[in-house]
């Protein structure tokens, strides 16, 4: 049965699906960590906000957006299967893993296979 972690991650993807990246920072705890193998690790809301602000600026330039395909979770742990879609139709898939504390995301890590050059 879905719980607090599911709810937090659902709110995260509702904002991300609408490309409202900057508002995502409000869903994180003050001491949260967000990690992505392609871009690095961000600790605390200030670093996460800087990263989300950069996403808000860069992703439209690249013609790239993300869509959640499935979200599952309980009160403390959740995951989301997602797809990144470029304007030209190229896509790549990934999974986000989330730890939630007091209804906010305390840890977020994306795992994905980036598209190959020329693919």
C-alpha positions as CSV (number, residue, x, y, z in Angstrom):
1,X,0.0,0.0,0.0
2,X,1.4,3.4,-0.9
3,X,2.7,5.6,1.9
4,X,4.5,8.8,2.7
5,X,7.5,7.9,0.4
6,X,5.2,7.2,-2.5
7,X,3.3,10.4,-1.9
8,X,6.6,12.5,-1.8
9,X,7.9,10.9,-5.0
10,X,4.5,11.3,-6.7
11,X,4.7,15.1,-5.9
12,X,8.3,15.1,-7.2
13,X,7.3,13.6,-10.5
14,X,4.1,15.8,-10.8
15,X,6.4,18.8,-10.7
16,X,9.1,17.3,-12.9
17,X,6.6,16.1,-15.5
18,X,5.4,19.7,-15.7
19,X,9.1,20.8,-16.0
20,X,8.9,22.8,-12.8
21,X,12.4,21.8,-11.6
22,X,13.0,24.7,-9.2
23,X,9.9,23.9,-7.1
24,X,11.4,20.4,-6.5
25,X,13.7,21.7,-3.8
26,X,10.8,22.2,-1.4
27,X,10.3,18.4,-1.5
28,X,13.8,17.7,0.0
29,X,14.9,17.7,3.7
30,X,17.4,20.4,4.6
31,X,20.2,17.8,4.8
32,X,19.2,15.8,1.7
33,X,21.5,14.3,-0.9
34,X,20.7,14.0,-4.6
35,X,23.0,11.9,-6.8
36,X,23.2,11.3,-10.5
37,X,26.0,9.4,-12.1
38,X,26.1,11.8,-15.1
39,X,26.2,15.1,-13.2
40,X,27.4,14.5,-9.6
41,X,26.3,14.7,-6.0
42,X,24.5,17.5,-4.4
43,X,24.3,17.9,-0.6
44,X,21.8,20.2,1.2
45,X,19.0,22.3,-0.2
46,X,21.3,25.1,-1.5
47,X,23.2,22.7,-3.8
48,X,20.1,20.9,-4.8
49,X,18.5,24.2,-5.7
50,X,21.5,25.2,-7.8
51,X,21.3,21.9,-9.6
52,X,17.6,22.2,-10.2
53,X,18.0,25.8,-11.4
54,X,20.6,24.6,-13.9
55,X,18.2,21.8,-15.1
56,X,15.4,24.4,-15.6
57,X,17.8,26.4,-17.8
58,X,19.6,23.7,-19.7
59,X,17.0,21.0,-20.4
60,X,14.8,23.2,-22.6
61,X,17.9,24.2,-24.6
62,X,18.6,20.5,-25.2
63,X,15.0,19.7,-26.0
64,X,14.9,17.2,-23.2
65,X,12.3,16.4,-20.6
66,X,11.6,13.5,-18.2
67,X,8.4,11.5,-17.7
68,X,7.6,9.0,-14.9
69,X,6.4,5.7,-16.2
70,X,5.9,3.9,-12.8
71,X,6.2,4.9,-9.1
72,X,6.1,2.5,-6.2
73,X,6.8,3.1,-2.5
74,X,5.8,2.7,1.1
75,X,6.4,5.1,4.0
76,X,10.2,5.3,3.8
77,X,11.5,4.0,0.5
78,X,10.2,4.6,-3.1
79,X,11.4,4.2,-6.7
80,X,10.4,5.6,-10.0
81,X,11.0,4.2,-13.5
82,X,11.3,7.1,-15.9
83,X,12.2,8.0,-19.4
84,X,14.1,11.0,-20.8
85,X,12.8,12.2,-24.1
86,X,14.5,14.5,-26.6
87,X,12.6,16.7,-29.0
88,X,14.0,14.6,-31.9
89,X,12.5,11.4,-30.4
90,X,15.7,9.9,-28.9
91,X,15.0,8.4,-25.4
92,X,16.8,6.8,-22.5
93,X,15.4,5.1,-19.4
94,X,16.4,5.2,-15.8
95,X,15.3,4.5,-12.3
96,X,15.3,6.9,-9.3
97,X,15.6,5.5,-5.8
98,X,14.4,7.7,-2.9
99,X,14.6,7.6,0.9
100,X,11.9,9.7,2.6
101,X,11.9,11.2,6.1
102,X,9.0,13.0,7.6
103,X,7.3,13.3,4.2
104,X,10.3,14.8,2.5
105,X,13.0,13.3,0.3
106,X,16.2,12.8,2.3
107,X,18.1,10.8,-0.4
108,X,17.7,10.6,-4.2
109,X,19.8,8.6,-6.6
110,X,19.3,8.2,-10.4
111,X,20.5,5.1,-12.2
112,X,20.5,5.2,-16.0
113,X,22.1,4.3,-19.2
114,X,22.9,7.4,-21.2
115,X,22.3,7.2,-25.0
116,X,25.2,6.2,-27.1
117,X,26.7,8.8,-29.5
118,X,25.0,8.5,-32.9
119,X,22.1,6.4,-31.4
